Amino acid sequence: MLRLGLLLLLVPALGMMTGYMMEQSLIDACLDAGGSFDYAAEACDPVGNHAFVPFSVRNPLLVNGGMLLSTLGLFLCLGGLYVRRR
């Protein structure tokens, strides 16, 4: 139970961080080129200005699901540590 808990605790967090950092590198490259990043189309727009939309608003299933799985992993870790100590 402890191994499954650690897996559920770490893998979703790494997945969210990977998705965020990949998208952030696209945004940074767009801004360096002098454009504005269109968050709805996930593309660089050299002409228009676009408002910032947070990552959690654009990817609610990834963020909320990842947090739910990480919380479940935390409780499984706590349960695995508690059962072992008896």
Backbone hydrogen bonds, N-H to C=O, Kabsch-Sander energy under -0.5 kcal/mol:
donor,donor_aa,acceptor,acceptor_aa,energy
5,G,1,M,-2.1
6,L,2,L,-2.4
7,L,3,R,-2.3
8,L,4,L,-2.6
9,L,5,G,-1.7
10,L,6,L,-2.1
11,V,7,L,-2.3
14,L,10,L,-2.4
15,G,11,V,-2.4
16,M,12,P,-2.5
17,M,13,A,-2.3
18,T,14,L,-2.3
19,G,15,G,-2.4
20,Y,16,M,-2.4
21,M,17,M,-2.6
22,M,18,T,-2.4
23,E,19,G,-1.9
24,Q,20,Y,-2.5
25,S,21,M,-1.8
26,L,22,M,-1.3
27,I,23,E,-2.2
28,D,24,Q,-2.5
29,A,25,S,-2.1
30,C,26,L,-2.0
31,L,27,I,-2.5
32,D,28,D,-2.4
33,A,29,A,-1.4
34,G,31,L,-1.1
35,G,30,C,-2.3
36,S,45,D,-2.6
38,D,43,A,-3.1
39,Y,37,F,-0.9
42,E,38,D,-1.4
43,A,38,D,-1.5
45,D,36,S,-2.7
57,V,54,P,-0.6
58,R,54,P,-1.7
59,N,55,F,-2.1
63,V,59,N,-2.2
64,N,60,P,-2.7
65,G,61,L,-2.0
66,G,62,L,-1.9
67,M,63,V,-2.3
68,L,64,N,-2.1
69,L,65,G,-2.5
70,S,66,G,-2.3
71,T,67,M,-2.2
72,L,68,L,-2.3
73,G,69,L,-2.4
74,L,70,S,-2.1
75,F,71,T,-2.2
76,L,72,L,-2.2
77,C,73,G,-2.3
78,L,74,L,-2.5
79,G,75,F,-2.5
80,G,76,L,-2.7
81,L,77,C,-2.5
82,Y,78,L,-2.2
83,V,79,G,-2.5
84,R,80,G,-1.6
85,R,81,L,-1.3
86,R,82,Y,-0.6
86,R,83,V,-0.7
